Amino acid sequence: MEPPRGEDTPEDQAVKKRLEAVAKAFELLERNPDFPSVQVRIHDREQEIEKSTPEGAGERLSDPRFEYCISLLDLGGEEYLPLVVDLESHKAIQR
């Protein structure tokens, strides 16, 4: 049975709530004066990863694709972590 049109399902509401929490966390990180330099480093490192992307990384569900995606996630974590400098930013990224 489909929900009535115009009403969000509980799953839709949960997704919206999660996206709002992520947006708020990024707003907090963006206030850090080091945020622009982190964005530049992420861009530069992403370019390096792109250049060294192995064959088969474009193939869905392949090991090279998995490694490529994990390297991008690691990159983001490594670069954004130094922006977590107080309890407020710590709580924001935990959500």
C-alpha positions, 0 to 999 in steps of 0.5 A: 500500500502506498502512502497518500500523495503529499505525505512523507513516509517514515523513511522519507522523514528519516532521510530528511532529518539525516540530511538536515543534520549533515548540513548543520554539521557542515555549516559548523565546520565551514565557520572554522577559518581553516575550512577553505584550505581543507577544501583546497587540499581535498581537491588536490588530493582527489586529483592525485587519486584520479590520476592513479585510479586503477583499471576496473575502478569504473566497473560496478561492484569491483574490487578496484572500485571499492578501493577507489571509493574507500580512498575518497572516504578516507581522504575526507575523514583525514582532512575534515577531522582537524576541523573538529576542535570543540565539543560542539563540532564533535557532537555535530559530526557524531550525528 
